[in-house]
Amino acid sequence: MDLLFFMLASAAAASTGMFFRPGAWYRDLAKPPWRPPDWLFGPAWLVLYICIAISGWLVWRQWGADGVGLALAVFAVQLVLNALWSAFFFGLRRPDLAFIEVICLWLSIIATIVLFHPIDEVAAYLLIPYACWVTFASALNFSIWRLNAERWSRSVS
């Protein structure tokens, strides 16, 4: 497996953002004043997905699937969870469920870092900005959910 495979896997996770777009629904939500501008999300995620791909590839290069099976399995889980967040938040329009999901994503990223570190330190370090961004995204998700709580209670009932 080469770097291209890991780039494609990261691109596949990122692609859910093309299917589940923010749209007018998101623009109409109350958001915290510390939320970054919309234009920042694309470039930030592009850099993060590249780091994610390189990280997985570096671990794969060490021993392949036989030697790092658990680490790569957890890596795959975090990619799946990453892909699902857009479906929960933008597709289902459920920031409450998306918040639970993003916490699971965050935990899987931390687990991936812990499992990658003994195999390849650089691979683990490449995921730290991702963990930081998802920490921030979790806080933003929670804030949007709480700021619009009345809206969810009406739409879910």
C-alpha positions in Angstrom: 0.0 0.0 0.0 1.3 3.4 -0.8 0.6 6.9 0.2 -2.0 7.3 -2.6 -4.2 4.7 -0.8 -4.1 6.7 2.4 -4.8 9.9 0.6 -7.8 8.3 -1.1 -9.1 7.0 2.2 -8.8 10.5 3.7 -10.5 12.0 0.6 -13.3 9.5 1.0 -13.9 10.6 4.6 -13.8 14.2 3.5 -16.2 13.6 0.6 -19.2 13.4 2.9 -18.9 17.1 3.3 -19.8 17.4 -0.4 -23.0 15.4 0.2 -24.1 17.0 3.4 -23.7 20.8 2.9 -24.3 23.5 5.5 -26.9 25.4 3.4 -29.4 28.0 4.6 -30.4 25.8 7.6 -26.9 26.3 9.0 -26.6 29.9 8.1 -29.8 30.6 10.1 -28.5 29.0 13.3 -27.3 31.1 16.2 -23.5 30.6 16.5 -21.0 31.7 19.2 -19.1 34.9 18.5 -15.8 32.9 18.6 -16.7 30.8 15.6 -14.2 31.2 12.8 -15.3 32.4 9.3 -16.7 29.9 6.9 -13.8 30.2 4.5 -11.4 28.9 7.2 -12.9 25.4 7.4 -11.9 24.2 4.0 -8.2 25.0 4.1 -8.0 23.8 7.7 -9.5 20.4 6.9 -7.4 20.1 3.7 -4.2 20.3 5.8 -5.6 18.0 8.4 -6.7 15.3 5.9 -3.2 15.4 4.4 -1.6 14.9 7.8 -4.1 12.1 8.6 -3.1 10.3 5.3 0.6 10.7 5.9 0.2 9.5 9.5 -1.5 6.3 8.5 0.9 5.7 5.7 3.9 6.1 8.0 2.6 3.5 10.4 1.7 1.2 7.5 5.3 1.5 6.2 6.7 0.3 9.6 5.3 -3.2 9.5 2.2 -3.4 7.3 -1.1 -4.7 8.5 0.3 -7.7 10.3 2.4 -5.7 12.7 0.1 -2.8 13.2 -3.4 -4.2 12.6 -5.0 -2.8 15.8 -3.5 0.6 15.2 -4.7 0.7 11.6 -8.1 -0.6 12.6 -8.5 2.2 15.1 -7.2 4.6 12.4 -9.9 3.3 10.1 -12.6 3.8 12.8 -11.6 7.4 13.3 -11.9 8.0 9.5 -15.4 6.5 9.5 -16.4 8.6 12.5 -14.9 11.6 10.8 -17.1 10.9 7.7 -20.2 10.4 9.7 -20.2 13.8 11.5 -21.4 15.7 8.5 -24.3 13.3 8.1 -25.4 13.8 11.7 -24.9 17.6 11.8 -25.8 18.8 8.3 -27.7 15.8 6.9 -30.0 14.9 9.8 -29.7 18.5 11.2 -29.1 17.0 14.7 -26.3 18.8 16.5 -27.2 16.9 19.6 -26.4 13.5 17.9 -23.5 15.1 16.1 -22.0 16.2 19.5 -22.2 12.6 20.8 -20.6 11.4 17.5 -17.8 14.0 17.6 -16.9 12.9 21.2 -16.6 9.4 19.9 -14.4 10.7 17.0 -12.2 12.6 19.5 -11.7 9.5 21.6 -10.8 7.5 18.5 -8.3 10.1 17.5 -6.7 10.0 20.9 -6.6 6.2 20.8 -5.0 6.4 17.3 -2.3 8.7 18.6 -1.6 6.5 21.6 -1.4 3.4 19.3 0.7 5.1 16.7 3.3 6.6 19.1 5.2 3.5 19.8 5.2 2.5 16.1 6.1 5.9 14.6 6.4 9.1 16.7 6.1 11.4 13.7 2.8 9.6 12.7 1.4 10.2 16.2 2.6 13.9 16.2 0.9 14.5 12.8 -2.4 13.7 14.4 -2.1 16.3 17.3 -3.4 19.2 15.2 -6.3 17.0 14.2 -7.1 16.3 17.8 -6.9 20.0 18.6 -9.1 21.0 15.8 -11.7 18.3 16.7 -11.5 19.5 20.3 -12.4 23.0 19.0 -15.1 21.6 16.7 -16.6 19.7 19.6 -16.9 22.9 21.6 -18.4 24.7 18.6 -20.8 21.8 17.9 -21.9 21.9 21.6 -22.3 25.7 21.6 -24.4 25.6 18.4 -26.6 22.9 19.9 -27.1 24.8 23.1 -27.7 28.2 21.5 -30.4 26.6 19.3 -31.8 24.1 21.9 -35.4 25.4 21.5 -35.2 24.7 17.8 -34.3 21.1 18.4 -37.0 20.5 20.9 -39.6 21.7 18.4 -38.2 19.8 15.4 -37.6 16.5 17.2 -41.1 16.4 18.9 
